[in-house]
Amino acid sequence: MSDNTDHEASAAPAAFGIDIGGSGIKGAPVDLVVGEFAADRVRVPTPQPSTPSAVADAVAEVVASFQLPGELPIGVTFPAVIQHGVARSAANVDDSWIGTDVEKVVAKATGRRVHAVNDADAAGYAETLYGAARGQEGTVLVVTLGTGIGTCMVVDGTLVPNLELGHLEIDGKDAETRAADSAREREELTWERWAKRLQKYFRTVEDLVWPDLIVVGGGVSKKHEKFLPLLELRTPIVPATLRNDAGIVGAAALARRALP
Ligand code: BGC
């Protein structure tokens, strides 16, 4: 009998999520019933230079620090366009990633089944399953404000991958260079001045996409009361609720879907 119970416990929907960022690589097993970590996450610094082999070894180190069933799928977030496992751009990671099959490189280093996705897609998908956009019908747009601007669109539960609205050209400039949180920090903008830039950005986006709900993520979203009330948009706009966990949770959920 106890065998059966053990079997059932390990068959509960679960996956491992890894978030690869410019400064850190973080991973944790995720309980997909509730969308929460099943154990404390482990973080290692992103190797410099952040070449594919160095990063893959660091990912393997994170995975190896947990005792995981061999078949458990691994979801990897990456700060780039990811088409069928291959990186087509590279934001805040080494340019040698462009054209690299992220899934193959990480699968080789870890010996596991791997599914790779864009970082904003992972975070946004998690918000629609477990967070601020849970139960929302229609078009959800999740925008992460960090070093860059990541965008994710989910339509009636289906992810439309690699929406790169962070790079919209506004006033002749790549929007993320003006409106990302890194621009606020770099230029020491007041919340009011930054909000003016966000106003222009979100107004442009809502005119193009007409979402039913906008969710704002990224580290700065925990200070949402400083800037969200300053925005005047027709679309309801709310802060993300999973915050830092969203990438790992979303990567795990997408991996489980892709690698059942
Ligand atoms: C990249 C996106 C990424 C975002 C957040 C942008 O510069 O083009 O792919 O999702 O940064 O990391």
Boltz pocket constraint, residues with backbone or C-beta under 6 A from the ligand:
constraints:
  - pocket:
      binder: B
      contacts: [[A, 78], [A, 79], [A, 80], [A, 81], [A, 89], [A, 91], [A, 118], [A, 119], [A, 120], [A, 121], [A, 144], [A, 148], [A, 149], [A, 150], [A, 151], [A, 164], [A, 166], [A, 176]]
      max_distance: 6.0
